[in-house]
Amino acid sequence: GGWLSENTYNSLEEAREKLALIDDFKSSSKGEIVIREYIIIKQLPVRKGITGGMWCRIAKKNYSGGDVQYEFWFSGSDISPTWQNYLKRTGIEKLLK
């Protein structure tokens, strides 16, 4: 999906809690999620909002959400390859476990 956050998370559990990332959105079956860092090079068309709480049926747990996140707002919500006009990868990647 086309979502981003300005925040840094130190663990997968912290990101899940604050962004309400249920397993249906980001599966942890492999034990990790890749986080990539980008530099914004051109103003982005986005929608900004606060994540709401969600129930994860796989973990049988409620994630409270509450952090601000942004949704890319491109035509048809198709972020590839349009995102390259707006973002530059820094090469920094982090595995959350």
Stockholm file with secondary structure:
# STOCKHOLM 1.0

chainA/1-97         GGWLSENTYNSLEEAREKLALIDDFKSSSKGEIVIREYIIIKQLPVRKGITGGMWCRIAKKNYSGGDVQYEFWFSGSDISPTWQNYLKRTGIEKLLK
#=GR chainA/1-97 SS CCEECSCCCSSHHHHHHHHTCCTTTSCCTTSCEEEEEEEECSCCCEEEEECCCEEETTTTEEECCCCEEEEECCGGGCCTTGGGGTEEEEEEEEEEC
#=GC SS_cons        CCEECSCCCSSHHHHHHHHTCCTTTSCCTTSCEEEEEEEECSCCCEEEEECCCEEETTTTEEECCCCEEEEECCGGGCCTTGGGGTEEEEEEEEEEC
//
